[in-house]
Amino acid sequence: MEPKQYFDVGGTSVKEGLFDEDGNLLASVPTPPIVDAAGFAAVTEAIDQVVAKAQIPRAFVAGIGLAVPSRHRAMPRSRPTLPLTCLS
């Protein structure tokens, strides 16, 4: 299994989830809006919480995906994801 962690960064909240290669949700945790340091801390702590909730070692997460708001229309591109070790 090569699970991937996805983040939907909206204008009022952030949704995080860990999905398997078939798109099945393995785990998610609620997070508050990123409006202050406490919200930022909750979102970053949720990265480890969602992996722990799925009972999958963090090293097994194959990549991440981001959905962020933009004022520009962009063509979706597919690129290899960075190993999570690049983020720590």
Secondary structure as GFF3:
##gff-version 3
##sequence-region A 1 88
A	DSSP	beta_strand	4	9	.	.	.	ID=ss1
A	DSSP	beta_strand	14	19	.	.	.	ID=ss2
A	DSSP	beta_strand	25	29	.	.	.	ID=ss3
A	DSSP	alpha_helix	37	53	.	.	.	ID=ss4
A	DSSP	three_ten_helix	58	60	.	.	.	ID=ss5
A	DSSP	beta_strand	63	67	.	.	.	ID=ss6
A	DSSP	three_ten_helix	84	87	.	.	.	ID=ss7
###
